[in-house]
Amino acid sequence: MREEEIKRKTQRDKIMTVLKILLDLDTLINYELPINPNQQNYQQVYQKVLKNNLELIVKARNEIYAYQSGDTSAILFRSLKTVINMAKNYSTMSWDNISYTSKTLEDAEDVLQEEYNYLRETE
């Protein structure tokens, strides 16, 4: 009985970890990153917000890598690593970099949602 309780608690902890990363990433994408490209200093603000959320992006990258295996995971892992490197770079992000970053973060969010759903189903 005790072993089963530990297993359930571990599963719940994993679900909560994934959910926290997922919610934080969703908040970053939908509420923190600037959405109006006509906004003054849009590119600088975008990069600054990314830079301030590097820890979250690293957590998402590591969680995705632990959850998935294979080529898809490796590609997304490398893409998130590229996003992290772009956010650390002090030069202004280009429009292409912003587009790439947005797509990569959305892909990461999709994978985390998939993992969360899987964990809930197997709970």
N, CA and C atoms as an extended XYZ file, in Angstrom:
369
Properties=species:S:1:pos:R:3:atomname:S:1:resname:S:1:resid:I:1 pbc="F F F"
N         0.824       -1.200        0.000 N   MET     1
C         0.000        0.000        0.000 CA  MET     1
C         0.863        1.256        0.000 C   MET     1
N         1.874        1.286        0.801 N   ARG     2
C         2.749        2.454        0.897 CA  ARG     2
C         3.429        2.743       -0.443 C   ARG     2
N         3.869        1.694       -1.112 N   GLU     3
C         4.543        1.856       -2.403 CA  GLU     3
C         3.603        2.469       -3.440 C   GLU     3
N         2.350        2.058       -3.400 N   GLU     4
C         1.358        2.596       -4.326 CA  GLU     4
C         1.096        4.084       -4.058 C   GLU     4
N         1.057        4.461       -2.800 N   GLU     5
C         0.868        5.869       -2.434 CA  GLU     5
C         2.032        6.721       -2.927 C   GLU     5
N         3.225        6.209       -2.785 N   ILE     6
C         4.412        6.932       -3.257 CA  ILE     6
C         4.353        7.100       -4.768 C   ILE     6
N         3.927        6.047       -5.450 N   LYS     7
C         3.814        6.098       -6.910 CA  LYS     7
C         2.793        7.155       -7.345 C   LYS     7
N         1.639        7.180       -6.657 N   ARG     8
C         0.603        8.171       -6.979 CA  ARG     8
C         1.081        9.588       -6.705 C   ARG     8
N         1.770        9.762       -5.583 N   LYS     9
C         2.284       11.091       -5.243 CA  LYS     9
C         3.319       11.546       -6.267 C   LYS     9
N         4.179       10.648       -6.680 N   THR    10
C         5.176       10.971       -7.699 CA  THR    10
C         4.491       11.367       -9.003 C   THR    10
N         3.445       10.636       -9.377 N   GLN    11
C         2.690       10.940      -10.597 CA  GLN    11
C         2.018       12.309      -10.482 C   GLN    11
N         1.408       12.593       -9.336 N   ARG    12
C         0.766       13.904       -9.134 CA  ARG    12
C         1.793       15.035       -9.179 C   ARG    12
N         2.949       14.807       -8.564 N   ASP    13
C         4.012       15.821       -8.589 CA  ASP    13
C         4.463       16.098      -10.016 C   ASP    13
N         4.580       15.043      -10.811 N   LYS    14
C         4.987       15.192      -12.211 CA  LYS    14
C         3.930       15.990      -12.979 C   LYS    14
N         2.678       15.661      -12.751 N   ILE    15
C         1.585       16.384      -13.409 CA  ILE    15
C         1.627       17.861      -13.035 C   ILE    15
N         1.823       18.151      -11.771 N   MET    16
C         1.862       19.547      -11.322 CA  MET    16
C         3.068       20.290      -11.903 C   MET    16
N         4.189       19.616      -12.018 N   THR    17
C         5.376       20.237      -12.613 CA  THR    17
C         5.114       20.610      -14.064 C   THR    17
N         4.576       19.663      -14.823 N   VAL    18
C         4.279       19.917      -16.238 CA  VAL    18
C         3.228       21.012      -16.366 C   VAL    18
N         2.202       20.970      -15.532 N   LEU    19
C         1.144       21.980      -15.584 CA  LEU    19
C         1.695       23.370      -15.292 C   LEU    19
N         2.566       23.481      -14.312 N   LYS    20
C         3.161       24.787      -13.978 CA  LYS    20
C         3.968       25.328      -15.155 C   LYS    20
N         4.799       24.484      -15.754 N   ILE    21
C         5.591       24.928      -16.909 CA  ILE    21
C         4.658       25.324      -18.044 C   ILE    21
N         3.641       24.514      -18.288 N   LEU    22
C         2.682       24.787      -19.362 CA  LEU    22
C         1.965       26.116      -19.144 C   LEU    22
N         1.485       26.351      -17.944 N   LEU    23
C         0.781       27.606      -17.651 CA  LEU    23
C         1.713       28.812      -17.740 C   LEU    23
N         2.926       28.662      -17.238 N   ASP    24
C         3.895       29.761      -17.325 CA  ASP    24
C         4.254       30.065      -18.774 C   ASP    24
N         4.417       29.018      -19.575 N   LEU    25
C         4.739       29.216      -20.989 CA  LEU    25
C         3.568       29.871      -21.721 C   LEU    25
N         2.356       29.441      -21.403 N   ASP    26
C         1.166       30.047      -22.000 CA  ASP    26
C         1.063       31.524      -21.629 C   ASP    26
N         1.355       31.844      -20.383 N   THR    27
C         1.350       33.241      -19.934 CA  THR    27
C         2.395       34.049      -20.689 C   THR    27
N         3.571       33.485      -20.850 N   LEU    28
C         4.627       34.167      -21.601 CA  LEU    28
C         4.173       34.459      -23.026 C   LEU    28
N         3.653       33.450      -23.696 N   ILE    29
C         3.260       33.590      -25.104 CA  ILE    29
C         2.096       34.565      -25.268 C   ILE    29
N         1.080       34.423      -24.431 N   ASN    30
C        -0.156       35.179      -24.645 CA  ASN    30
C        -0.265       36.505      -23.908 C   ASN    30
N         0.560       36.712      -22.879 N   TYR    31
C         0.387       37.926      -22.086 CA  TYR    31
C         1.646       38.755      -21.886 C   TYR    31
N         2.806       38.120      -21.917 N   GLU    32
C         4.023       38.873      -21.628 CA  GLU    32
C         4.740       39.366      -22.881 C   GLU    32
N         4.799       38.524      -23.895 N   LEU    33
C         5.467       38.959      -25.126 CA  LEU    33
C         4.614       40.020      -25.811 C   LEU    33
N         5.250       41.048      -26.334 N   PRO    34
C         4.468       42.095      -27.006 CA  PRO    34
C         3.780       41.529      -28.245 C   PRO    34
N         2.582       42.016      -28.518 N   ILE    35
C         1.823       41.481      -29.646 CA  ILE    35
C         1.681       42.468      -30.798 C   ILE    35
N         1.971       43.715      -30.552 N   ASN    36
C         1.800       44.733      -31.585 CA  ASN    36
C         3.149       45.061      -32.220 C   ASN    36
N         3.388       44.571      -33.441 N   PRO    37
C         4.670       44.843      -34.087 CA  PRO    37
C         4.914       46.326      -34.356 C   PRO    37
N         3.869       47.127      -34.300 N   ASN    38
C         4.029       48.564      -34.521 CA  ASN    38
C         4.414       49.306      -33.241 C   ASN    38
N         4.418       48.578      -32.137 N   GLN    39
C         4.802       49.167      -30.853 CA  GLN    39
C         6.244       49.662      -30.937 C   GLN    39
N         6.480       50.801      -30.318 N   GLN    40
C         7.835       51.348      -30.308 CA  GLN    40
C         8.765       50.361      -29.599 C   GLN    40
N         9.928       50.152      -30.159 N   ASN    41
C        10.937       49.243      -29.601 CA  ASN    41
C        10.436       47.803      -29.467 C   ASN    41
N         9.557       47.393      -30.353 N   TYR    42
C         8.958       46.051      -30.298 CA  TYR    42
C        10.017       44.955      -30.198 C   TYR    42
N        11.018       45.010      -31.070 N   GLN    43
C        12.030       43.955      -31.104 CA  GLN    43
C        12.848       43.907      -29.816 C   GLN    43
N        13.189       45.067      -29.287 N   GLN    44
C        13.957       45.107      -28.044 CA  GLN    44
C        13.127       44.592      -26.864 C   GLN    44
N        11.861       44.990      -26.824 N   VAL    45
C        10.977       44.543      -25.744 CA  VAL    45
C        10.784       43.028      -25.824 C   VAL    45
N        10.584       42.525      -27.031 N   TYR    46
C        10.403       41.089      -27.239 CA  TYR    46
C        11.604       40.319      -26.695 C   TYR    46
N        12.786       40.787      -27.064 N   GLN    47
C        14.001       40.112      -26.622 CA  GLN    47
C        14.184       40.220      -25.109 C   GLN    47
N        13.859       41.364      -24.548 N   LYS    48
C        14.010       41.551      -23.100 CA  LYS    48
C        13.082       40.611      -22.332 C   LYS    48
N        11.852       40.476      -22.800 N   VAL    49
C        10.907       39.564      -22.150 CA  VAL    49
C        11.419       38.126      -22.245 C   VAL    49
N        11.938       37.755      -23.410 N   LEU    50
C        12.515       36.414      -23.557 CA  LEU    50
C        13.669       36.210      -22.586 C   LEU    50
N        14.534       37.187      -22.536 N   LYS    51
C        15.709       37.096      -21.666 CA  LYS    51
C        15.285       36.945      -20.203 C   LYS    51
N        14.239       37.650      -19.809 N   ASN    52
C        13.747       37.562      -18.436 CA  ASN    52
C        13.088       36.214      -18.132 C   ASN    52
N        12.789       35.453      -19.177 N   ASN    53
C        12.122       34.159      -19.007 CA  ASN    53
C        12.994       32.986      -19.450 C   ASN    53
N        14.293       33.185      -19.457 N   LEU    54
C        15.202       32.117      -19.888 CA  LEU    54
C        15.050       30.857      -19.041 C   LEU    54
N        14.906       31.028      -17.746 N   GLU    55
C        14.777       29.865      -16.853 CA  GLU    55
C        13.557       29.023      -17.232 C   GLU    55
N        12.453       29.674      -17.543 N   LEU    56
C        11.243       28.971      -17.959 CA  LEU    56
C        11.476       28.221      -19.264 C   LEU    56
N        12.114       28.858      -20.221 N   ILE    57
C        12.360       28.219      -21.513 CA  ILE    57
C        13.275       27.010      -21.338 C   ILE    57
N        14.266       27.130      -20.478 N   VAL    58
C        15.163       25.998      -20.193 CA  VAL    58
C        14.375       24.855      -19.543 C   VAL    58
N        13.494       25.172      -18.603 N   LYS    59
C        12.667       24.137      -17.962 CA  LYS    59
C        11.788       23.434      -18.999 C   LYS    59
N        11.178       24.210      -19.879 N   ALA    60
C        10.333       23.629      -20.922 CA  ALA    60
C        11.161       22.722      -21.828 C   ALA    60
N        12.319       23.199      -22.223 N   ARG    61
C        13.206       22.407      -23.087 CA  ARG    61
C        13.573       21.088      -22.415 C   ARG    61
N        13.969       21.141      -21.166 N   ASN    62
C        14.380       19.934      -20.449 CA  ASN    62
C        13.215       18.968      -20.240 C   ASN    62
N        12.047       19.500      -19.960 N   GLU    63
C        10.869       18.652      -19.761 CA  GLU    63
C        10.481       17.955      -21.057 C   GLU    63
N        10.519       18.676      -22.152 N   ILE    64
C        10.191       18.090      -23.452 CA  ILE    64
C        11.192       16.993      -23.795 C   ILE    64
N        12.449       17.256      -23.540 N   TYR    65
C        13.488       16.272      -23.837 CA  TYR    65
C        13.300       15.013      -22.993 C   TYR    65
N        12.903       15.173      -21.737 N   ALA    66
C        12.687       14.021      -20.857 CA  ALA    66
C        11.433       13.241      -21.253 C   ALA    66
N        10.435       13.933      -21.783 N   TYR    67
C         9.157       13.302      -22.128 CA  TYR    67
C         9.226       12.554      -23.449 C   TYR    67
N         9.787       13.173      -24.443 N   GLN    68
C         9.798       12.592      -25.778 CA  GLN    68
C        11.167       12.031      -26.107 C   GLN    68
N        11.160       11.150      -27.072 N   SER    69
C        12.428       10.677      -27.607 CA  SER    69
C        12.308       10.684      -29.122 C   SER    69
N        13.425       10.591      -29.775 N   GLY    70
C        13.393       10.533      -31.221 CA  GLY    70
C        13.713       11.859      -31.873 C   GLY    70
N        13.520       11.874      -33.179 N   ASP    71
C        13.905       13.025      -33.990 CA  ASP    71
C        13.107       14.279      -33.655 C   ASP    71
N        11.811       14.136      -33.430 N   THR    72
C        10.976       15.302      -33.141 CA  THR    72
C        11.448       16.005      -31.883 C   THR    72
N        11.723       15.236      -30.859 N   SER    73
C        12.211       15.811      -29.606 CA  SER    73
C        13.554       16.492      -29.800 C   SER    73
N        14.431       15.852      -30.542 N   ALA    74
C        15.766       16.419      -30.770 CA  ALA    74
C        15.678       17.731      -31.543 C   ALA    74
N        14.795       17.792      -32.518 N   ILE    75
C        14.629       19.016      -33.314 CA  ILE    75
C        14.084       20.142      -32.439 C   ILE    75
N        13.055       19.854      -31.654 N   LEU    76
C        12.473       20.883      -30.783 CA  LEU    76
C        13.466       21.300      -29.704 C   LEU    76
N        14.230       20.343      -29.181 N   PHE    77
C        15.266       20.646      -28.189 CA  PHE    77
C        16.272       21.632      -28.777 C   PHE    77
N        16.734       21.356      -29.998 N   ARG    78
C        17.694       22.261      -30.658 CA  ARG    78
C        17.058       23.613      -30.959 C   ARG    78
N        15.799       23.607      -31.361 N   SER    79
C        15.108       24.869      -31.644 CA  SER    79
C        14.996       25.722      -30.384 C   SER    79
N        14.662       25.094      -29.271 N   LEU    80
C        14.576       25.841      -28.012 CA  LEU    80
C        15.946       26.329      -27.571 C   LEU    80
N        16.968       25.547      -27.840 N   LYS    81
C        18.333       25.986      -27.530 CA  LYS    81
C        18.688       27.218      -28.367 C   LYS    81
N        18.276       27.224      -29.623 N   THR    82
C        18.504       28.381      -30.493 CA  THR    82
C        17.766       29.604      -29.958 C   THR    82
N        16.524       29.416      -29.515 N   VAL    83
C        15.742       30.518      -28.939 CA  VAL    83
C        16.453       31.075      -27.709 C   VAL    83
N        16.959       30.196      -26.869 N   ILE    84
C        17.686       30.627      -25.668 CA  ILE    84
C        18.908       31.445      -26.057 C   ILE    84
N        19.644       30.974      -27.045 N   ASN    85
C        20.836       31.705      -27.492 CA  ASN    85
C        20.473       33.061      -28.092 C   ASN    85
N        19.374       33.120      -28.843 N   MET    86
C        18.944       34.399      -29.412 CA  MET    86
C        18.533       35.368      -28.308 C   MET    86
N        17.868       34.858      -27.286 N   ALA    87
C        17.430       35.724      -26.186 CA  ALA    87
C        18.621       36.275      -25.411 C   ALA    87
N        19.673       35.494      -25.311 N   LYS    88
C        20.870       35.937      -24.589 CA  LYS    88
C        21.672       36.957      -25.386 C   LYS    88
N        21.535       36.917      -26.698 N   ASN    89
C        22.298       37.793      -27.576 CA  ASN    89
C        21.853       39.237      -27.361 C   ASN    89
N        22.811       40.128      -27.264 N   TYR    90
C        22.472       41.526      -26.982 CA  TYR    90
C        22.061       42.318      -28.211 C   TYR    90
N        22.285       41.784      -29.399 N   SER    91
C        21.856       42.507      -30.593 CA  SER    91
C        20.346       42.356      -30.757 C   SER    91
N        19.757       43.256      -31.471 N   THR    92
C        18.313       43.245      -31.667 CA  THR    92
C        17.891       42.034      -32.485 C   THR    92
N        16.817       41.397      -32.067 N   MET    93
C        16.293       40.253      -32.805 CA  MET    93
C        15.681       40.736      -34.111 C   MET    93
N        15.918       39.981      -35.165 N   SER    94
C        15.307       40.307      -36.455 CA  SER    94
C        13.858       39.810      -36.456 C   SER    94
N        13.109       40.229      -37.449 N   TRP    95
C        11.721       39.788      -37.571 CA  TRP    95
C        11.670       38.285      -37.802 C   TRP    95
N        12.617       37.759      -38.563 N   ASP    96
C        12.670       36.310      -38.793 CA  ASP    96
C        12.924       35.560      -37.490 C   ASP    96
N        13.810       36.106      -36.661 N   ASN    97
C        14.087       35.473      -35.369 CA  ASN    97
C        12.852       35.478      -34.472 C   ASN    97
N        12.116       36.563      -34.504 N   ILE    98
C        10.896       36.655      -33.693 CA  ILE    98
C         9.865       35.640      -34.180 C   ILE    98
N         9.721       35.527      -35.484 N   SER    99
C         8.793       34.551      -36.050 CA  SER    99
C         9.199       33.122      -35.669 C   SER    99
N        10.483       32.833      -35.790 N   TYR   100
C        11.025       31.515      -35.427 CA  TYR   100
C        10.780       31.230      -33.947 C   TYR   100
N        11.031       32.212      -33.113 N   THR   101
C        10.853       32.065      -31.670 CA  THR   101
C         9.393       31.806      -31.327 C   THR   101
N         8.494       32.572      -31.909 N   SER   102
C         7.061       32.393      -31.645 CA  SER   102
C         6.609       30.986      -32.017 C   SER   102
N         7.013       30.532      -33.185 N   LYS   103
C         6.646       29.187      -33.655 CA  LYS   103
C         7.219       28.119      -32.727 C   LYS   103
N         8.470       28.269      -32.325 N   THR   104
C         9.114       27.290      -31.452 CA  THR   104
C         8.429       27.232      -30.089 C   THR   104
N         8.099       28.389      -29.527 N   LEU   105
C         7.420       28.410      -28.227 CA  LEU   105
C         6.031       27.778      -28.318 C   LEU   105
N         5.333       28.018      -29.410 N   GLU   106
C         4.017       27.401      -29.599 CA  GLU   106
C         4.140       25.887      -29.749 C   GLU   106
N         5.162       25.426      -30.467 N   ASP   107
C         5.403       23.984      -30.594 CA  ASP   107
C         5.705       23.367      -29.230 C   ASP   107
N         6.506       24.059      -28.437 N   ALA   108
C         6.832       23.575      -27.095 CA  ALA   108
C         5.567       23.491      -26.243 C   ALA   108
N         4.723       24.496      -26.358 N   GLU   109
C         3.468       24.500      -25.605 CA  GLU   109
C         2.593       23.313      -26.013 C   GLU   109
N         2.537       23.013      -27.306 N   ASP   110
C         1.749       21.876      -27.786 CA  ASP   110
C         2.258       20.551      -27.215 C   ASP   110
N         3.568       20.380      -27.198 N   VAL   111
C         4.147       19.138      -26.673 CA  VAL   111
C         3.890       19.016      -25.175 C   VAL   111
N         4.021       20.115      -24.453 N   LEU   112
C         3.748       20.077      -23.013 CA  LEU   112
C         2.275       19.780      -22.737 C   LEU   112
N         1.391       20.310      -23.563 N   GLN   113
C        -0.042       20.009      -23.416 CA  GLN   113
C        -0.286       18.527      -23.669 C   GLN   113
N         0.377       17.986      -24.667 N   GLU   114
C         0.266       16.557      -24.970 CA  GLU   114
C         0.768       15.712      -23.789 C   GLU   114
N         1.891       16.108      -23.220 N   GLU   115
C         2.428       15.385      -22.066 CA  GLU   115
C         1.469       15.468      -20.882 C   GLU   115
N         0.943       16.646      -20.623 N   TYR   116
C        -0.003       16.825      -19.523 CA  TYR   116
C        -1.223       15.919      -19.711 C   TYR   116
N        -1.777       15.909      -20.920 N   ASN   117
C        -2.939       15.061      -21.203 CA  ASN   117
C        -2.606       13.585      -20.988 C   ASN   117
N        -1.436       13.173      -21.450 N   TYR   118
C        -1.002       11.785      -21.279 CA  TYR   118
C        -0.885       11.431      -19.793 C   TYR   118
N        -0.271       12.304      -19.032 N   LEU   119
C        -0.102       12.050      -17.600 CA  LEU   119
C        -1.450       11.970      -16.884 C   LEU   119
N        -2.373       12.828      -17.276 N   ARG   120
C        -3.712       12.804      -16.662 CA  ARG   120
C        -4.442       11.501      -16.995 C   ARG   120
N        -4.284       11.032      -18.235 N   GLU   121
C        -4.946        9.791      -18.646 CA  GLU   121
C        -4.388        8.583      -17.909 C   GLU   121
N        -3.103        8.599      -17.624 N   THR   122
C        -2.460        7.452      -16.978 CA  THR   122
C        -2.456        7.558      -15.463 C   THR   122
N        -3.040        8.603      -14.943 N   GLU   123
C        -3.076        8.822      -13.488 CA  GLU   123
C        -3.927        7.768      -12.805 C   GLU   123
